[in-house]
Amino acid sequence: MTSANQLLLFAVGGAHLDRRGQSIVPFVPGASNPGIMREEPGGGVFNALRLIVQRGVAAELLSVRGGDRTGELIGDAIQKAGIKDGSAVYMDRATPSYTAILDEHGDVVAGIADMELYEVALPRQLLRRKVRDSVTTADAIFCDANLPSDALQRLADLAGGRPLFALAISPAKVERLRPIFGNLTCLFMNRREARALTGLGPEAPLPGIYAALRAQGLNGAIVSNGSNAALAFFGDHAYSIQPPAVDGIADVTGAGDALAGGTIAALMRGTAFHVAVREGIAASMLTLQTHSASAHFSPQEFDRALACIPAVVPLG
């Protein structure tokens, strides 16, 4: 239950089953690789929300799922996380899923997203009066690119002047967000997704990426790049930040979602952008060290991680 003075984030997007198979030997494409299979409730928005709640912000989630056992598992996970569940259940459909193959270092080799239900059903949910009421009472709105472009535009219209955050999800889906670039407070993406938007190659300098994204109408974004320096900008203020080295990376899944969650929670609490970015990097670092896409940590553990994060550096 939300307290009278607790901040509230209303989110729309993915909450599904994540399956991950990780090789325990050097990965060989086209061959059978011995490894370990894991599965857990996940999804870009849901992963980020679980972290946001840990950081003291209340959350409500609108997603869609099937009437199968997997759907029940997702519903239980949302409730366990302390997130208000406004999702719709389609009894005759299967719950969406994401299956990833990871190499021995925990990096994604390939992924398959079985998410047709989001395409068909999520736009309808945005027409419900209950959803409009939830948006009205929220302090900020959060979405991912699992929604079709027209649904994203509808959500941006409902948000009005409220802060609106978004996750790119994949190079294939990030284009869906382009029509609402002018509405976004901050877009969270990785270097591959930024390349899909800008056409700039992997060696493009951060100032060039910043200029290209600003030219397309984005007011704020964070572009992660694995262990390399990330780009973070808000309006005319642009920065680079070097993530610290992480010993024993378990799994990269969810690290970008954690970056978004940590940053959004800090921004909603009134933290300055350049400081909020450091909180996002700390959350991402903690997630990299666990085999779960949603890390659980104490405030003390988070503070220790945050102390390892360097200050942002203004772009020259």
Residue, then its C-alpha position, 0 to 999 in steps of 0.5 A: m500500500t502506498s503511503a500518502n507522501q510516497l512517490l509513485l511510478f506507473a509503468v507499462g511494458g514487459a513482464h514475462l519469463d526469461r530463459r537463459g542457457q549459458s555455456i560452461v566451456p568456450f562457446v562454439p556456434g553451430a555446435s552443442n555446448p555443455g551448459i546450464m539453463r536457468e529461468e525466472p520472471g523478467g522483462g525490461v520494465f519489470n526488472a527495472l521496477r523491482l529495483i526501483v521499489q527497493r530504492g523507495v519508490a512505489a510502482e504500478l505495472l500494466s502488462v499482459r500475460g496468458g492464462d497458463r502456469t507461466g502467467e501465474l508465476i509472473g503474477d506471483a512475482i509481481q505481488k512478491a516484489g511489492i508492485k501493484d499489478g494492473s495487468a490483464v490476463y488473456m486466458d486463451r493465450a500463452t505468456p510471452s517469453y525471452t530466451a537467451i543463449l550466453d557464452e562462458h563469460g555471460d555475454v549474449v550470443a543470441g536471443i529469441a523474443d516470443m512476445e506477440l501478445y504485447e503487440v496485440a493486447l497492450p495497446r487495448q489496455l491503454l484505452r481503459r479508463k482505469v489506466r488513464d486514472s493511474v497515469t493521472t495519479a502517478d508522479a512519473i511514467f515508465c515504458d519499454a519498446n515492447l509496445p507498438s509505436d502507436a501505443l507509445q504515442r498514446l501513452a505519451d499523450l496520457a502522460g502530459g507533462r509528467p516525466l516519461f522514461a523509456l527502455a529501448i529493449s533491442p535494436a529492432k524495437v528502439e525505432r518504435l520510440r522515435p515518434i515520442f523522442g520529444n516527450l521523453t525525459c530519458l531514454f535508456m539504451n546500449r551502444r547497439e541500440a544507439r547505432a540503430l538510431t544514428g547509423l554511427g559505427p562502433e568506434a564513433p566518439l561519444p560527442g558524435i553520438y550525443a550530437a546525433l541523438r540530440a539532432q533527432g529530438l532526444n532531450g535525455a539519454i544514457v547509452s551504456n557500452g559494456s565495460n567501456a565509458a557510457l554516455a549520459f546527457f540531459g539537455d545541453h549537459a553531456y557526460s561520460i562515465q567509466p564503469p568500474a571493472v567488475d570481477g566475476i561477471a555472472d550474467v549480463t542479463g538485466a544490467g541495462d534494466a538495473l541501470a534504468g531502475g537505479t537512475i529513475a529512482a534517484l531522479m524521482r527523489g530529486t537527485a541531480f542527473h549527473v549524480a543519479v547516473r552514478e546510482g544507475i551504474a551502481a545498480s547495474m554493477l550489483t546486477l552483473q554480479t548475480h545470476s538473476a536479472s533482478a539483484h536484491f541488495s541491502p542499503q549498505e550493499f548499495d552504498r558500498a557499490l556506489a562508493c566505487i563509481p567514479a564521478v561523471v566527466p563533462l564531454g569536451 
